[in-house]
Amino acid sequence: MGTVFSFDVRGGEPAAVRAALQAAVAELHRVDEVFSTYRDDSQVSRLARGELTLGECDPEVAEVLELAAEAERVSDGWFSPRYRGRLDPTGIVKGWAAERAARRIAGAGAAGVSVNGGGDVQLLGVPGADRPWRVGVSDPLRPGALAAVVSAAGAAELAVATSGTVERGEHIVDPRTGRSAVTDLVAVTVVAPRLTWADCWATAAFAMGSRGALGWLESLPDAEALLVTAGDEVRCTGGLAAWLG
């Protein structure tokens, strides 16, 4: 997946939680082996070349492709599981894998779990009594500063995902042209219960540009967003304020 994962786990029976954490880490490595487009021998690479059928792949491949197809439908094609015409579901894999890792650890009895995959975060439970998880959103135009702080107070699960060009350059592709997305945005942060979707929606919204993205994001259930333009204009969905603190 080409990124670093970090874990913050609170509470639970230590041995059970430790075993679940180790299993989650091992599973992330396996997911990379299966889905990496940088590995010629990965199942996704072999599937794209026609060397494997979908039925011959691990069941997770079909699961991810079904989720990607749903994201493509909901975003009217602005999210795509293809890159320049070639099968490439990596735009959904990282969020899906991080969310799944968090649920595995929570299922072992942890009271609070935070899994951070390359800056995108899945939060479950709470880190302590009367203390919610909080996630800082970097200001894309002011290095070291925060554009907002998201609080998970009152939510059993919450995810925060950001897509933009500041850290990774022009890596987001416009599915309709096959070229780098030309947009007035420098970053889109989406807050939603599940990181699988938050990550997809942030990517799709960035490709759309602010004019189309804000209205589309407003139409999504259980999703709020913060958009920052190259002109240093901040635009938010109507319900985002409820998650700031």
NORWO-V427752 format. One record per backbone hydrogen bond with DSSP energy under -0.5 kcal/mol. NH is the residue of the N-H (numbers start at 1). CO is the residue of the C=O. Records with the same first field share a line. If there is no record, write none. Layout:
NH = CO  CO
This chain:
6 = 116
8 = 114
10 = 112
17 = 13
18 = 14
19 = 15
20 = 16
21 = 17
22 = 18
23 = 19
24 = 20
25 = 21
26 = 22
27 = 23
28 = 24
29 = 25
30 = 26
31 = 27
32 = 28
33 = 29
34 = 30
35 = 31
36 = 32
39 = 36
40 = 38
42 = 39
44 = 34
46 = 42
47 = 43
48 = 44
49 = 45
50 = 47
51 = 46
52 = 46
56 = 53
57 = 53  54
61 = 58
62 = 58
63 = 59
64 = 60
65 = 61
66 = 62
67 = 63
68 = 64
69 = 65
70 = 66
71 = 67
72 = 68
73 = 69
74 = 70
75 = 71
76 = 73
77 = 72
78 = 75
83 = 86
86 = 83
88 = 81
91 = 88
92 = 89
93 = 89
94 = 90
96 = 92
97 = 93
98 = 94
99 = 95
100 = 96
101 = 97
102 = 98
103 = 99
104 = 100
105 = 101
106 = 102
107 = 103
108 = 104  105
109 = 106
110 = 105
111 = 10
112 = 10
113 = 124
114 = 8
115 = 122
116 = 6  114
117 = 115  120
118 = 4  116
120 = 117
121 = 160
122 = 115
123 = 158
124 = 113
125 = 156
126 = 111
127 = 131
128 = 131
131 = 128
135 = 150
137 = 148
138 = 136
139 = 145
140 = 138
142 = 139
145 = 142
147 = 137
148 = 137
150 = 135
151 = 243
152 = 133
155 = 152
158 = 123
159 = 192
160 = 121
161 = 190
163 = 188
165 = 186
166 = 186
169 = 165
171 = 169
174 = 179
175 = 173
177 = 174
178 = 174
179 = 174
181 = 172
183 = 181
186 = 228
187 = 228
188 = 163
189 = 226
190 = 161
191 = 224
192 = 159
193 = 222
198 = 194
199 = 195
200 = 196
201 = 197
202 = 198
203 = 199
204 = 200
205 = 201
206 = 202
207 = 203
208 = 204
209 = 205
213 = 209
214 = 210
216 = 212
217 = 213
218 = 214
219 = 215  216
220 = 216  217
223 = 220
224 = 191
226 = 189
227 = 235
228 = 187
229 = 233
230 = 184
232 = 229
235 = 227  233
237 = 225
240 = 237
242 = 239
243 = 240
244 = 241
245 = 149
